Amino acid sequence: MKTRSITTGLNALRLAAAVIGLLLVGLKSAHTQSMNVGQTTAAKKGHVDFIADGQSITANQPATVKLHFRVDPGFHINSHTPKSDVLIPTRLTVAMLPGDPEVTNVDFPAGEPFSFAFEPKQKLDVYQGDVVLTAHLKAKPGQHTLKAELYYQACDHAACYPPKKLPIEQPYTAK
Amino acid sequence: MRNALVGGIIVVVVAVLVWAGIHNVKARRAAEADAKNHQMTITVDKPGATASMDSPVADLRGKPAAIFTLTSNTGKRISLNDYKGKPVLLNFWATWCTPCKVEMPWFEEFQKKYAAQGLEVIGINEDEDAKSPEIQAQIKKVLENTGVDYTILMSDQKVGNAYGGLDVLPATFYIDRNGKIVAQAIGLAPKEEAEANIQKIVSGS
């Protein structure tokens, strides 16, 4: 009887320790999150973000790696083929070091039509929201990182921002 | 005995939860206050000023306009000092800036309308690589299309630092006869607002 009550008591203690441990872990992450509030609301310089994700391709044959960008709400960037030659097109420069898988081509999506409210007759070709570029390459088996730089020029509904460079890294596995 | 143990554990767990709650609220309040201090405030000149910016816009009103010497698109060396005693509309623009090209014809119109009262309109072109033949041709094309005949100067890519950094175009500064910036417009502002600002600097009020 005594042994059973000691065992039960010990189990209860173990359970309590586990619960308290979980609470403390939860606290730490909540604390970290609330501390990060200040940092995440700090202003960014550019108006386009890159969203890296995990990608796998088949090794040793032509394959594609997707590059996900997101234009800030309320902003647009010129497409890769804007309708006027004075407008700055969105471009991607891929860094290729000796030994890197060769990127043979990058596909840009079609732009969407856009006009400023103050100039409805001028039709622009722009990207807004999510923009996915497709890099064509062939890689040997293993872990790789596609490094590139996006060059873009953003405007909102009444002002334009100088062209910006956004360096990106997209990891992928070739199997 | 067992009940006392279980009861004790419950008390400890509840106490930890209460402490966590209080601590979390305090930490969140501190973070929010800190974030407010770092938050970028958008200062716009007048109602109707229109850009949505996420970096601080320098408010240069009341400050003396920084003096510069730049080369015009016709090769002349021109200083802001050359216009001492005159009201100046100083506009920063670029060929790739669509809103800029909407207001440039207005500025040309105002240059003519207020010339007798001494108004000088100066446009500073901020195209990168403006010396290349390609950009030179684009600048020429834009000036033709907008009908602009007022003074156009080529940026040295440094003058903008004295005028708020030029994170946004168009950026327009209205300078009175004493060389003081009395109004500014960051982003495309309505034509009526531009004219009202001009009237301020030509009348000296």
Interface residues (C-beta under 8 A of the other chain):
Chain A: S5 T8 G9 A12 L13 L15 A16 V19 I20 L23 L24 G26 L27 A30 H31 S34 M35 N36 V37 G38 T41 A42 A43 K44 K45 G74 D85 V86 L87 I88 F116 F118 E119 Q122 L124 Q153 C155 D156 H157 A158 A159 C160 Y161 P162 P163
Chain B: M1 R2 L5 V6 I9 V12 V13 V16 L17 A20 H23 N24 A27 R28 A31 E32 D34 A35 H38 Q39 M40 T50 A51 S52 M53 D54 S55 A94 T95 W96 C97 T98 P99 C100 V102 E126 E128 Q138 K141 V142 L166 D167 V168 L169 P170 I186 G187 L188
